[in-house]
Amino acid sequence: MKELKILYLYPDILELYGDYGNIQVLKYRSEQRGITATVAPYSIGDNPPNFNDYDLVFAGGGADQEQGILAEDLLKYKDNIKEAVKNGVFFLLICGSYQLFGKYYKGVEGNIIPGLEVFDYYTEALEDRKKRCIGNIVINANLNGKETKIIGFENHGGQTFNIDTPFGDVLFGNGNKFGDKKEGFFLTNVIATYLHGPLLSKNPELADYIIKYCLDRKYNENITLDPLNDKFENKVREQLLNRFLYNSFKKQEQ
């Protein structure tokens, strides 16, 4: 029996807007195919993890206060994390954790939260606390050569700069910055994004992309995942896409 080993970072601190749902979706879609999904939580004070021991590392979102609390702890693993990324371990990073993997996060008061510097992007919050990128969002992403519309919910005051390889093109919503045409950061084994929701419950193709990547890497195979009945999920997606993209089209006409 094949196994997917997941490291879940700071579940008690980074869990905004149902981000834990991403773990539930990965576990459910794996186990429906007879794949064991083992989830190991890690938080401050736990035994240090070796990031290379896992197939997937997940971290959710948190506000400035939460990021400041855990940044010092996370920095202890900077070299191990960089090694794991280089070795192909998959990282799914949502909102606050997305920001922490960059160079730094500059808060509203000008305070600097140092990042892991795994990637070259950086984030700065706007001085006006009322100005936030908030609402539903749709992007167009390329997953294994296939264009896929990804639906989510964004709520961030931070504006992220210096992205060379975005997760996708914004069709509706903001993205990395106000009015940006690009959202998130993407490598074959890294998805860093502002999309909450939880992300994977609205996007089963994306969940399967991650599961397949992890299994292919672990077992050195080109695995074909057994199809699941996503009729209900796809019906919901169709309704949401019609509503969001129709609204976007109508605004452009006005």
C-alpha positions in Angstrom: 0.0 0.0 0.0 1.3 3.4 -0.9 1.7 6.1 1.7 1.7 9.9 1.7 3.5 11.5 4.6 2.3 15.1 5.4 4.0 17.5 7.8 1.4 20.0 9.0 3.2 23.1 10.4 1.7 25.1 13.3 -1.9 23.9 13.1 -2.6 25.8 16.4 -1.3 29.1 15.0 -1.8 29.1 11.2 -5.4 28.2 10.5 -7.4 31.0 9.0 -10.6 30.6 6.9 -10.7 26.8 7.1 -7.1 26.1 5.9 -7.2 22.8 7.8 -9.7 21.7 5.2 -6.8 21.3 2.8 -5.4 18.6 5.0 -8.8 16.9 5.2 -9.1 17.0 1.4 -5.7 15.5 0.7 -6.3 12.8 3.3 -9.8 12.0 1.9 -8.8 11.9 -1.7 -5.8 9.7 -1.0 -7.6 7.2 1.2 -10.5 6.9 -1.3 -7.8 5.4 -3.6 -6.3 3.1 -1.0 -3.4 5.4 -0.3 -2.5 5.9 3.4 -2.2 9.6 4.3 -0.2 10.1 7.6 -0.4 13.6 9.0 2.2 14.7 11.5 1.5 18.1 13.2 4.4 20.3 14.3 4.2 23.4 16.5 6.5 25.4 18.8 8.0 23.2 21.5 7.6 19.9 19.6 10.5 17.6 18.6 12.3 19.1 15.6 11.1 17.6 12.3 13.4 16.6 9.4 11.6 18.2 6.5 13.2 15.7 4.1 11.4 12.8 5.8 8.0 14.0 4.3 6.4 14.0 0.9 4.4 17.1 1.5 4.7 20.1 3.9 1.7 22.2 4.5 1.3 25.6 6.3 -1.8 27.8 6.5 -2.4 31.5 7.0 -2.1 33.8 10.0 -2.2 37.4 10.8 0.9 39.6 11.6 0.8 38.7 15.3 0.9 35.0 14.6 3.6 35.3 12.0 5.8 37.2 14.5 5.3 34.5 17.1 6.4 31.6 14.9 9.0 33.3 12.7 11.8 32.8 15.2 10.9 29.1 15.6 10.7 28.5 11.9 14.0 30.2 11.2 15.7 27.4 13.2 14.9 25.1 10.3 15.9 27.4 7.5 18.7 25.2 6.1 16.7 22.1 6.4 13.8 23.6 4.6 15.9 24.9 1.8 17.4 21.4 1.4 14.0 19.9 1.3 12.8 22.3 -1.4 15.9 21.5 -3.4 15.3 17.8 -3.0 11.8 18.0 -4.3 9.6 17.8 -1.2 6.3 19.4 -2.0 5.4 22.6 -0.1 1.8 24.0 -0.1 1.9 27.5 1.6 -1.1 29.6 2.2 -1.1 33.4 2.9 1.0 34.1 6.0 3.2 31.1 5.4 3.6 32.1 1.8 5.0 35.4 3.0 7.3 33.9 5.5 9.1 31.8 2.8 10.2 35.1 1.2 12.9 37.6 2.2 10.8 39.5 4.8 7.4 40.8 5.7 7.1 44.5 6.6 4.2 45.3 8.8 1.9 48.3 8.9 4.0 50.0 11.7 7.2 49.4 9.7 8.3 46.4 11.8 10.2 43.8 9.8 9.5 40.1 10.3 12.5 38.2 8.8 11.6 35.5 6.3 13.3 32.2 5.5 14.7 33.6 2.3 14.0 30.4 0.5 12.6 32.5 -2.4 13.5 36.1 -3.5 10.0 37.7 -3.2 9.1 40.0 -0.3 5.9 41.5 1.2 5.1 44.9 2.5 1.8 45.9 4.2 0.0 49.1 3.2 -0.1 51.9 5.8 -3.9 52.1 5.5 -5.2 49.1 7.5 -8.6 49.5 5.7 -7.1 48.7 2.3 -7.0 45.0 1.9 -7.2 42.6 -1.1 -10.4 40.8 0.1 -13.0 38.7 -1.6 -13.4 35.8 -4.0 -10.7 35.2 -6.6 -10.3 33.1 -9.7 -6.9 32.5 -11.4 -5.9 30.5 -14.4 -3.0 28.1 -13.6 -1.0 25.6 -15.6 -0.9 22.2 -14.1 1.2 19.7 -16.1 0.5 21.6 -19.3 -3.2 21.8 -18.7 -4.9 25.2 -18.0 -7.0 24.9 -14.9 -9.2 27.6 -13.2 -8.5 27.8 -9.5 -11.1 29.3 -7.1 -10.3 30.8 -3.7 -10.9 33.5 -1.2 -8.3 36.2 -0.4 -7.9 38.5 2.5 -4.5 40.2 2.8 -3.2 43.7 3.4 0.4 42.6 2.4 1.5 43.3 -1.1 4.0 40.8 -2.4 6.7 41.8 -4.9 9.4 40.3 -7.1 7.6 37.2 -8.3 9.2 35.6 -11.3 7.1 32.4 -11.5 3.5 33.2 -10.4 0.9 30.5 -9.5 -1.5 31.8 -12.1 -3.1 34.7 -14.0 -5.8 36.6 -12.2 -9.2 36.4 -13.9 -11.2 37.8 -11.0 -10.0 39.4 -7.8 -6.6 41.0 -6.9 -3.7 38.6 -6.5 -0.3 39.4 -5.1 -1.1 43.1 -5.0 -4.1 45.4 -5.6 -5.2 45.0 -9.2 -2.3 42.6 -10.0 -2.6 40.3 -12.9 -0.5 37.6 -11.2 -1.2 35.5 -8.1 1.0 33.5 -5.9 4.3 31.8 -6.5 4.8 28.5 -8.3 7.5 25.8 -8.8 6.9 22.2 -9.8 7.1 21.3 -6.1 6.0 24.6 -4.5 2.6 26.4 -4.5 2.6 29.5 -2.4 -0.7 31.4 -2.6 -3.1 33.8 -0.9 -6.1 31.6 -1.7 -8.0 30.4 1.4 -11.3 28.8 1.4 -10.1 26.1 1.9 -8.3 26.0 -1.4 -8.4 22.3 -2.2 -12.0 21.7 -1.5 -12.9 24.0 -4.4 -10.3 22.6 -6.7 -10.1 18.8 -6.8 -7.8 18.9 -9.9 -5.2 20.8 -7.9 -5.5 18.4 -4.9 -4.8 15.5 -7.3 -1.9 17.3 -8.9 -0.3 17.5 -5.5 -1.0 13.9 -4.6 0.3 12.6 -8.0 3.5 14.7 -7.8 4.2 13.4 -4.3 3.6 9.7 -5.2 5.5 10.0 -8.5 8.5 11.4 -6.7 8.4 8.9 -3.8 7.9 5.7 -5.8 9.7 6.9 -8.9 6.7 6.1 -11.1 4.3 7.9 -13.4 1.2 7.0 -11.3 -2.3 7.3 -12.7 -4.7 8.2 -10.0 -8.0 6.3 -9.9 -10.8 8.8 -10.8 -13.1 9.9 -8.0 -16.7 11.0 -8.4 -16.4 14.8 -8.4 -19.8 15.5 -9.9 -21.0 17.6 -7.0 -17.7 19.5 -6.7 -17.7 20.3 -10.4 -21.3 21.4 -10.3 -20.4 23.9 -7.5 -17.3 25.0 -9.4 -19.4 25.7 -12.5 -21.8 27.8 -10.5 -19.0 29.8 -8.8 -17.1 30.4 -12.0 -20.2 31.5 -13.9 -21.0 34.0 -11.1 -17.5 35.4 -10.5 -16.4 35.6 -14.2 -19.7 36.9 -15.3 -19.5 39.7 -12.7 -16.0 40.5 -13.8 -17.1 40.7 -17.5 -20.0 43.0 -16.6 -17.7 45.3 -14.7 -15.3 45.6 -17.7 -18.3 46.5 -19.9 -19.4 49.4 -17.7 
